[in-house]
Amino acid sequence: MIMLNKIATLIFWVLVVLAWAFDWPGVLGWLPECGVAVAAVHVLEVVYFWFAFRQRSTAVLNDVALIMVFGIFHLRRFIDGEVQQS
């Protein structure tokens, strides 16, 4: 299920870039603004990752980049690992 969510997220980002590049009219014209809002949430997720899970990562910068693209769908692997250890 996570892979399906990651694919949907990737499609969202492609649509955001296309809407920005081609200046789509109407409701689709809001996609770039939605992308900025989602990116802001992803920045908060990166901050959370940095303070809570950075030491568990074997490739910190790679994980940061993946969290910026996929957000919680990539961060979930660290959160699930914490739940299993408790």
C-alpha positions as CSV (number, residue, x, y, z in Angstrom):
1,M,0.0,0.0,0.0
2,I,2.9,2.4,0.7
3,M,4.2,1.9,-2.8
4,L,0.8,2.9,-4.2
5,N,0.8,6.0,-2.1
6,K,4.3,6.9,-3.2
7,I,3.3,6.5,-6.9
8,A,0.2,8.8,-6.3
9,T,2.5,11.3,-4.5
10,L,4.9,11.3,-7.5
11,I,2.0,11.8,-9.9
12,F,0.9,14.8,-7.7
13,W,4.4,16.4,-8.0
14,V,4.5,15.8,-11.7
15,L,1.1,17.6,-12.0
16,V,2.3,20.4,-9.8
17,V,5.3,21.0,-12.0
18,L,3.2,20.8,-15.2
19,A,0.6,23.2,-13.8
20,W,3.4,25.6,-12.9
21,A,5.2,25.3,-16.2
22,F,2.1,25.6,-18.5
23,D,0.1,27.9,-16.2
24,W,-3.1,25.8,-16.3
25,P,-6.4,27.7,-15.9
26,G,-9.1,27.2,-13.4
27,V,-8.9,24.8,-10.5
28,L,-5.8,23.1,-11.9
29,G,-4.1,26.5,-11.6
30,W,-4.1,26.0,-7.9
31,L,-1.8,23.0,-8.0
32,P,1.4,25.0,-7.6
33,E,0.0,26.7,-4.5
34,C,-1.0,23.3,-3.2
35,G,2.5,22.0,-3.9
36,V,4.0,24.8,-1.9
37,A,1.7,23.9,1.1
38,V,2.6,20.2,0.8
39,A,6.3,21.1,0.6
40,A,6.0,23.2,3.8
41,V,4.5,20.1,5.6
42,H,7.3,18.0,4.2
43,V,9.8,20.5,5.6
44,L,8.2,19.9,9.1
45,E,8.5,16.2,8.5
46,V,12.2,16.5,7.7
47,V,12.7,18.5,10.9
48,Y,10.9,15.7,12.8
49,F,13.1,13.1,11.1
50,W,16.2,15.1,11.8
51,F,15.7,15.2,15.5
52,A,14.0,11.9,16.1
53,F,15.4,9.4,13.5
54,R,18.5,10.8,12.0
55,Q,20.8,8.4,13.9
56,R,18.9,5.4,12.6
57,S,19.5,6.4,8.9
58,T,22.3,4.9,6.9
59,A,21.9,7.6,4.3
60,V,20.7,10.7,6.0
61,L,20.7,13.1,3.0
62,N,19.0,10.5,0.8
63,D,16.3,10.0,3.4
64,V,15.8,13.8,3.7
65,A,15.4,14.0,-0.1
66,L,12.9,11.1,-0.1
67,I,10.9,12.7,2.7
68,M,10.8,16.0,0.8
69,V,9.2,14.1,-2.1
70,F,7.1,11.4,-0.4
71,G,6.6,12.9,3.0
72,I,5.0,10.6,5.6
73,F,5.1,7.6,3.2
74,H,8.9,7.5,3.5
75,L,9.0,8.6,7.1
76,R,6.7,5.8,8.0
77,R,9.5,3.2,7.9
78,F,11.3,5.0,10.7
79,I,8.1,5.5,12.7
80,D,7.1,1.8,12.3
81,G,10.5,0.8,13.5
82,E,10.1,2.8,16.6
83,V,6.8,1.2,17.4
84,Q,8.2,-2.3,17.0
85,Q,11.1,-1.6,19.4
86,S,8.8,-0.2,22.2
